Amino acid sequence: MEPMDIVGKSKEDASLPKATMTKIIKEMLPPDVRVARDAQDLLIECCVEFINLISSESNEVCSREEKRTIAPEHVLKALEVLGFGEYIEEVYAAYEQHKLETMQDLKSGKWSNGAEMTEEEALAEQQRMFAEARARMNGGTNPPKQPDPDQNLDS
C-alpha cells in the first residue's frame, strides 16, 4: 500500500509545476551550465519532499500549540526543529517582503481586475443581465443592447 499524505493522496500525486521549477533551476545556475532532464526531475522530487517535510513538521508544531491553522511562526519553528535554523532569518525576510508586495498589490488595485463599480452601477448591471437572461429563456433572442450611460453622446 502506498504512503498517504494528509489530504489522502499518494505522494506520487503531489508535484510542482515542471516548467516553473525548470526556470528556477536554470536561473540559479551559470548560463553555460546545462542540467540533464533526470537531474531536473530529481531536483523537483527533492523540492516536493522538502515541502512535505516542512509541512508535516509545521503541522506537528501547530498541533502541540493546540492550534488548527498553520501560521508562519509554525513554519519558522519547523525549520528550526528540522535543523534549518540558519535559513530562518532569510526565510522571514522573504516572508516580510511578500507581505509588503501583497499589500501594495491590493492597494494599487492589481488584483481588483478593474471590476470596481458603485452600488448603483452594480444594480443596473444586474438588472440588465436578468433582462437578457429572461429574454433568452422566453424568446431565445437577446434584447437590443441599451446604450452605455457613460458614453458621451456629443462625440
N, C-alpha and C positions, 0 to 999 in steps of 0.2 A: 504494500500500500504506500502511496506517495505521501511525503510530509505535507501537511496543510498549514497555511498561514491563518492569520486571524479572521479574514473575511471568507474563508472556506475555499479558496482557490489554491491549486497546487503551485509550488514555487516556479514551475516551468511556465505558468501563465503570466507571471509578473515580468515585465520588461520595461525598458526605456526606449524612447524613440531613437532608432538606429541612426537616422540622418543627423539628428541633433547631437548625439553622442560622438559620431564621427567628426562633426565640425569642431566640437570641443577638443577632441583628441588632437586634431590637426593644428588647432590654434595654439596648443601648448608646446608643440614641437617646432624645431627649426624648419624652414621651408624645404630644405634639401633632404629631409628625413621622410621616408615612406613607412607605412605601417601595414603589415600583412593583414588580410581580412580575418584570419584566425585570431591574430593578436587583438584586433579591434573587438571581435566577439568576446574574447576573454576579458578584456578591459570592461566591456559593458556588463558582463556577468559579475565581475568583481564589484562594480558600482551597485548593481541590484542587491548583491549580498550585503554590501556595506549599509545600504539603506534599510534592508531587513533587520540587520543587527542593531542599528541605531534606533529604529522604530520599536523593536522589541524591548530594548533596554529603557527607552523613554517611557514605554507603557508600564514597565516594572516600577520605575521611579514614580510615575503618576499614581499607580495603584498603592504604593507604600504611603503616599500622602493622602490617600483616600479621595482622590480626585477622579473625575470621569472624562476630563478633556486634557489631552496632552498640550502643555503650554511650552513656549520657547525655553523657559528655565528648566523644564524637564529634559529637553533635548540637550541643553548645555551640561546638565548634571550627568546624563547618559554618556556624553563624550568623555567626561572626567572619569567616570566609573570604568569605562572600557579602555582607558589608557591613552586617550587622545587629548589630554589636558593642554598640551602645547598648542592646540588649534583653537581653543575656546575663545581667546581674545580676537583672533581673525574672524571666526565664525560670528561672534557677537557684533563685530564691526560691520560685517556684510549684512547681518540682520537689521541693524540700525539704518544702514544705507537703503535697504529695501523698504523699510517703513517710511523713510523720508520720500523716496521716489513714488511710492504708492499714494501717499498723502498729496504730493504735488500733482500727480495724475488725476486724482479725484477732484482737487480744487480747480485744475485747469479745464476740467470737463472732458479729458481724454477718453474716459470710459462712458460718457453720457450718450454717445452716438448722436449728438445733436438733437435728441428727442425731447428736449425740454420744451414744454408749452404751458400756457396758462390753463387754469381750470376750465375757463370758457372755451378755449381752443380745443381742449381735450373733449369736452362735452359735445361741441359741434362736430368734431371728427367722429366721435362715437355714433352720433345720430346719423351722420352721412353713411357710415359703414352699415348701420342697421337698415337704413333705407335701401342700400344696394343689395344687402342680403335678402330682404323681403322681396325686392323686385325679381331677383334670381329665382327665389322659391316660387313666386306666384306666376311669373310670365316667362321665365327663362332668359330674360334680357336684362341688361344693365340700364338703369335710368340715365338720362343725359347728364354729363358732368356739369356740376354747378361751377360758376366762375369762382376763382380763388379770391377771397375778400382782401388778401394782402396785395394783390396786383393793382398797379396804378392804371386806371382806365385812360389817362391822358397820354400815355406813352405809346 
